[in-house]
Amino acid sequence: MPQETNLNVSPYYDDFNEDKNFNRVLFKPASPVQARELTQLQTILQNQIERFGQHFFKEGAMVIPGQIAYDPLYYAVEVNSTFVGVPVSEYLDQLVGKVIRGASSGVEATVVNYVLSTNSDRGNNTLYVKYSKSGSDFATETFQDGENLVTASDIEYGLSRITANNPFATCIPSNATSTGCAASIQEGVYFIRGFFVKVLSQTVILDQYDATPNYRVGLFVSENIVTAYDDSSLFDNAKGFSNFSAPGADRFQIETTLIKKGLDEFNDENFVELMRLENGNLQKFVKKTDYNLIRDELARRTYDESGDYYVKPFQVSVKESLNNRLGNGGVYLPNQKTA
């Protein structure tokens, strides 16, 4: 599907009409160049790329992985809002990627993400960690309630610093640790609205303190017009630095954000679904490129050559629908919706 942003408006006036079959813009000496012509020149080329891309790829197809991933063990550690009178929210962002340990337990972990108390479902500043070393007793595997957390490297924030091997936060007094879940996507390229769009590495927390998510996960697509007042790099740099009195041309941008949606949210106008989870179980997972017309041709040629066949015989097994909790191997519990 093509872009949704209408550029045939002031000040761009991109009135390209593919029905006219204009394939090139032919500039002439002594004729002034119109801004519309320069914009339409790009549109003609983009239209050709879009037609070619639609032959090979379906809308939203992964071109260069960028693979989506599900992490059911996203360990959460809730900490008090202040430490020695200083709000820990001042430096939580500086902890990502750093190794921390429990002052009394000896457990070590690497911080991978955080949530501020204002965004927390429980109202506490929360660190998300990957544990790397058990405690001093070789049995403790998580941080303990009420213990201080120590940083293995310096933390700098504003004009202050917390030096290595010093505490920076205290776990809340009870139920400080829990297990959440998250989805992440690696940097890659997806075919979206006729463009080959670069998707940056991102992570979205599905459930902050629970590991049985029920969501559809994918890319939210937004189209933006970026001006020099939005991005200072678009000011004229003819002399090697930005001239803030000479704004340059605007840019059309397609931006993608990894988001989660409820299973009953079906408005997919600006959404590319990549994964679906029900009670923590994967129901849908995009792990390969979704080809378009070229796939049909490859399938036809394979059928002409090989006909119908199977590699492994199909096996059918019968299971009880209702789980009686007595060992009958039923699939669904009472009051649970079936697929």
C-alpha positions as CSV (number, residue, x, y, z in Angstrom):
1,M,0.0,0.0,0.0
2,P,1.3,3.5,-0.8
3,Q,2.1,6.2,1.7
4,E,-0.9,7.9,3.2
5,T,0.5,11.4,3.6
6,N,-0.9,13.7,0.8
7,L,1.9,15.9,-0.5
8,N,-0.2,17.6,-3.1
9,V,-0.7,20.5,-0.7
10,S,1.1,23.7,0.0
11,P,4.1,24.1,-0.1
12,Y,5.0,20.9,-1.9
13,Y,2.3,20.5,-4.7
14,D,3.4,17.0,-5.6
15,D,0.7,16.4,-8.2
16,F,2.2,13.1,-9.6
17,N,-0.4,11.0,-11.4
18,E,0.8,7.5,-12.3
19,D,-2.1,7.2,-14.9
20,K,-0.3,9.8,-17.0
21,N,2.8,7.5,-17.3
22,F,5.3,10.3,-16.8
23,N,8.5,8.4,-16.3
24,R,11.1,11.2,-16.4
25,V,11.3,14.9,-15.7
26,L,13.1,16.6,-18.6
27,F,14.7,19.9,-17.5
28,K,15.4,22.5,-20.2
29,P,18.0,25.3,-20.4
30,A,16.7,28.8,-19.7
31,S,13.6,27.3,-17.9
32,P,13.5,27.8,-14.1
33,V,13.4,24.6,-12.0
34,Q,10.2,24.3,-10.0
35,A,10.2,22.9,-6.5
36,R,7.3,20.7,-7.6
37,E,9.4,19.2,-10.4
38,L,12.2,18.2,-7.9
39,T,9.7,16.6,-5.6
40,Q,7.9,14.8,-8.4
41,L,11.2,13.5,-9.7
42,Q,11.6,11.6,-6.5
43,T,8.0,10.4,-6.6
44,I,8.5,8.9,-10.1
45,L,11.5,6.9,-8.9
46,Q,9.7,5.8,-5.7
47,N,6.7,4.7,-7.8
48,Q,9.0,2.4,-9.8
49,I,10.7,1.0,-6.6
50,E,7.2,0.4,-5.0
51,R,6.0,-1.6,-8.0
52,F,9.1,-3.7,-8.1
53,G,8.9,-4.2,-4.3
54,Q,5.3,-5.3,-4.4
55,H,6.2,-8.1,-6.8
56,F,8.6,-9.6,-4.3
57,F,7.3,-8.7,-0.9
58,K,3.9,-8.4,0.9
59,E,3.1,-5.3,2.9
60,G,5.0,-5.4,6.2
61,A,7.3,-8.2,5.1
62,M,10.7,-8.6,6.7
63,V,13.4,-7.9,4.0
64,I,16.6,-7.9,6.1
65,P,16.2,-9.4,9.7
66,G,15.4,-7.5,12.2
67,Q,14.1,-10.6,14.0
68,I,11.3,-10.2,16.6
69,A,12.0,-12.0,19.9
70,Y,10.0,-12.8,23.1
71,D,11.6,-12.8,26.5
72,P,9.5,-14.5,29.2
73,L,12.2,-14.0,31.9
74,Y,12.4,-10.3,32.2
75,Y,13.4,-10.0,35.9
76,A,12.1,-7.0,37.7
77,V,13.7,-5.4,40.9
78,E,11.7,-2.7,42.6
79,V,13.6,-0.1,44.5
80,N,12.8,2.7,46.9
81,S,12.2,6.2,45.4
82,T,15.1,7.8,47.2
83,F,18.5,6.8,48.4
84,V,20.3,9.0,51.0
85,G,17.8,11.7,50.1
86,V,18.5,11.7,46.4
87,P,15.7,10.6,44.0
88,V,17.0,7.4,42.2
89,S,15.0,8.5,39.1
90,E,17.8,11.0,38.5
91,Y,20.2,8.3,37.4
92,L,18.2,5.2,36.5
93,D,18.9,5.8,32.8
94,Q,22.6,5.7,33.6
95,L,22.4,2.2,35.0
96,V,21.4,0.4,31.7
97,G,24.2,-1.9,30.6
98,K,26.0,-1.7,34.0
99,V,26.7,-4.6,36.4
100,I,25.2,-4.4,39.9
101,R,25.2,-6.7,42.9
102,G,23.4,-7.1,46.2
103,A,25.3,-5.8,49.1
104,S,24.3,-8.6,51.4
105,S,23.3,-11.4,49.0
106,G,26.2,-11.1,46.6
107,V,24.0,-11.8,43.6
108,E,25.2,-10.1,40.4
109,A,23.1,-8.9,37.4
110,T,23.3,-6.6,34.4
111,V,20.7,-3.9,34.1
112,V,18.9,-4.1,30.7
113,N,16.0,-1.7,31.2
114,Y,14.1,0.4,33.7
115,V,10.6,1.9,34.4
116,L,10.1,5.0,36.4
117,S,7.5,5.1,39.2
118,T,5.2,7.3,37.2
119,N,4.9,4.5,34.6
120,S,5.0,1.6,36.9
121,D,1.9,-0.5,37.5
122,R,2.9,-0.8,41.2
123,G,4.1,2.8,41.6
124,N,7.8,1.9,42.2
125,N,11.0,2.6,40.3
126,T,11.9,-0.7,38.7
127,L,15.1,-2.1,37.2
128,Y,15.0,-5.0,34.8
129,V,18.0,-7.2,35.0
130,K,19.6,-10.4,33.7
131,Y,21.2,-12.3,36.6
132,S,24.7,-13.5,36.0
133,K,26.0,-14.8,39.3
134,S,24.3,-16.4,42.3
135,G,24.8,-15.3,45.9
136,S,27.6,-15.9,48.3
137,D,25.8,-18.9,49.7
138,F,25.6,-20.4,46.1
139,A,21.9,-20.8,46.5
140,T,20.4,-17.3,46.4
141,E,19.5,-16.4,42.8
142,T,17.7,-13.0,43.1
143,F,18.2,-9.8,45.0
144,Q,16.7,-9.8,48.5
145,D,14.0,-7.6,50.0
146,G,15.4,-4.5,51.6
147,E,19.0,-5.0,50.6
148,N,21.2,-2.3,49.1
149,L,22.3,-2.5,45.5
150,V,25.9,-1.7,44.6
151,T,27.2,-0.5,41.3
152,A,30.3,-2.2,39.8
153,S,31.2,1.0,37.8
154,D,30.8,4.8,38.2
155,I,27.4,6.4,37.8
156,E,27.5,10.0,36.6
157,Y,24.4,12.2,36.6
158,G,24.3,16.0,36.4
159,L,27.3,17.3,38.3
160,S,27.4,14.3,40.7
161,R,28.9,10.9,40.7
162,I,28.4,7.6,42.5
163,T,31.7,5.8,42.5
164,A,32.2,2.1,41.8
165,N,31.6,-0.4,44.6
166,N,29.2,2.0,46.4
167,P,25.4,1.5,47.0
168,F,23.0,3.5,44.8
169,A,19.6,2.1,45.7
170,T,17.7,0.0,48.2
171,C,15.2,-2.8,47.3
172,I,11.7,-2.3,48.6
173,P,11.0,-4.0,52.0
174,S,8.8,-6.8,50.6
175,N,8.3,-8.6,47.3
176,A,11.1,-6.6,45.7
177,T,11.7,-9.1,42.9
178,S,9.3,-10.6,40.3
179,T,9.3,-11.8,36.7
180,G,7.9,-9.7,33.9
181,C,8.1,-10.3,30.1
182,A,9.1,-8.3,27.1
183,A,9.4,-8.3,23.3
184,S,12.3,-6.9,21.3
185,I,13.2,-6.4,17.7
186,Q,16.7,-6.2,16.2
187,E,17.8,-3.6,13.6
188,G,16.6,-4.6,10.2
189,V,14.6,-3.5,7.1
190,Y,10.9,-4.0,6.4
191,F,8.8,-3.4,3.3
192,I,6.3,-0.8,4.4
193,R,4.1,1.4,2.2
194,G,6.2,0.9,-0.8
195,F,9.5,1.9,1.0
196,F,12.3,-0.3,2.4
197,V,12.1,1.1,5.9
198,K,15.0,0.7,8.4
199,V,13.7,-0.5,11.8
200,L,15.9,0.3,14.8
201,S,16.5,-2.1,17.7
202,Q,13.7,-1.6,20.3
203,T,12.2,-3.3,23.3
204,V,8.6,-3.1,24.6
205,I,7.7,-4.4,28.1
206,L,4.6,-6.5,27.8
207,D,3.7,-7.2,31.5
208,Q,5.8,-5.4,34.1
209,Y,5.5,-7.9,36.9
210,D,3.8,-11.0,35.3
211,A,4.9,-13.5,32.6
212,T,1.6,-14.6,31.1
213,P,1.0,-11.9,28.4
214,N,-2.0,-11.7,26.1
215,Y,-1.0,-9.3,23.4
216,R,-0.4,-8.7,19.7
217,V,3.0,-7.3,19.2
218,G,4.2,-5.5,16.1
219,L,5.3,-2.2,14.5
220,F,3.3,1.0,14.6
221,V,3.8,3.0,11.4
222,S,3.7,6.8,11.4
223,E,4.4,9.2,8.6
224,N,5.9,12.5,9.4
225,I,7.0,15.7,7.7
226,V,10.3,16.8,9.4
227,T,11.4,20.4,9.1
228,A,14.6,22.2,10.0
229,Y,12.9,23.3,13.2
230,D,12.4,19.7,14.2
231,D,15.9,18.6,13.2
232,S,18.6,21.2,13.2
233,S,20.7,19.2,10.8
234,L,18.4,20.4,8.0
235,F,19.6,24.0,8.3
236,D,21.9,25.1,5.5
237,N,25.5,23.9,6.2
238,A,27.2,25.5,3.1
239,K,30.2,26.7,5.3
240,G,30.5,23.5,7.4
241,F,28.1,24.6,10.2
242,S,24.4,25.0,10.5
243,N,23.1,28.4,9.4
244,F,20.0,28.9,11.5
245,S,18.8,31.7,9.3
246,A,18.6,29.4,6.3
247,P,16.3,26.4,6.8
248,G,16.7,23.6,4.2
249,A,14.1,21.4,2.5
250,D,11.7,19.4,4.6
251,R,11.9,15.6,4.8
252,F,9.2,12.9,4.5
253,Q,9.8,10.2,7.2
254,I,8.3,6.8,7.9
255,E,8.9,5.9,11.5
256,T,8.3,2.5,13.2
257,T,7.8,1.8,16.9
258,L,7.5,-1.6,18.5
259,I,4.2,-1.7,20.4
260,K,1.7,-4.1,22.0
261,K,-2.0,-4.3,21.4
262,G,-4.8,-6.2,23.1
263,L,-6.0,-9.4,21.4
264,D,-9.3,-7.8,20.8
265,E,-7.9,-4.7,19.2
266,F,-8.3,-5.1,15.4
267,N,-7.6,-1.6,14.0
268,D,-4.5,-2.5,12.0
269,E,-4.5,0.5,9.7
270,N,-1.1,1.6,11.0
271,F,0.0,-1.7,12.5
272,V,2.2,-4.6,11.2
273,E,1.7,-7.6,13.5
274,L,4.8,-9.7,14.1
275,M,3.9,-11.8,17.1
276,R,0.8,-13.0,19.0
277,L,0.8,-14.3,22.6
278,E,-2.0,-15.9,24.6
279,N,-1.3,-16.7,28.3
280,G,2.4,-16.5,27.5
281,N,2.2,-19.0,24.7
282,L,3.2,-18.0,21.1
283,Q,0.3,-18.3,18.7
284,K,1.9,-16.4,15.8
285,F,5.6,-15.6,15.2
286,V,7.1,-14.0,12.1
287,K,10.5,-15.6,11.5
288,K,10.8,-15.5,7.7
289,T,10.2,-13.2,4.8
290,D,6.7,-13.1,3.5
291,Y,7.1,-13.1,-0.3
292,N,4.3,-12.0,-2.7
293,L,3.9,-12.9,-6.4
294,I,7.4,-14.4,-6.7
295,R,6.4,-17.0,-4.1
296,D,3.5,-18.1,-6.2
297,E,5.8,-18.6,-9.2
298,L,8.3,-20.6,-7.2
299,A,5.5,-22.8,-5.8
300,R,4.2,-23.4,-9.3
301,R,7.5,-24.4,-10.7
302,T,8.1,-26.7,-7.7
303,Y,4.8,-28.4,-8.3
304,D,5.5,-28.8,-12.0
305,E,8.7,-30.5,-11.1
306,S,7.8,-32.6,-8.1
307,G,4.0,-32.8,-7.8
308,D,2.3,-33.6,-4.5
309,Y,4.4,-35.3,-1.8
310,Y,5.2,-35.2,1.9
311,V,8.4,-35.5,3.8
312,K,7.0,-36.9,7.0
313,P,3.7,-38.6,7.4
314,F,0.9,-36.5,9.0
315,Q,0.0,-37.8,12.4
316,V,-3.3,-37.0,14.2
317,S,-3.8,-37.3,18.0
318,V,-6.9,-36.8,20.0
319,K,-6.9,-34.9,23.3
320,E,-9.5,-34.1,25.9
321,S,-10.9,-30.6,25.5
322,L,-11.6,-30.0,29.2
323,N,-8.8,-30.5,31.7
324,N,-10.3,-32.2,34.8
325,R,-7.2,-31.5,36.8
326,L,-6.9,-35.2,37.6
327,G,-4.4,-36.1,34.8
328,N,-6.6,-36.5,31.8
329,G,-4.3,-34.2,29.7
330,G,-7.1,-31.8,28.8
331,V,-6.2,-28.7,26.9
332,Y,-8.5,-26.1,28.4
333,L,-9.5,-25.2,32.0
334,P,-13.2,-24.5,33.0
335,N,-14.4,-21.0,31.8
336,Q,-11.4,-20.6,29.5
337,K,-12.2,-19.7,25.9
338,T,-11.1,-22.2,23.3
339,A,-9.2,-21.3,20.1
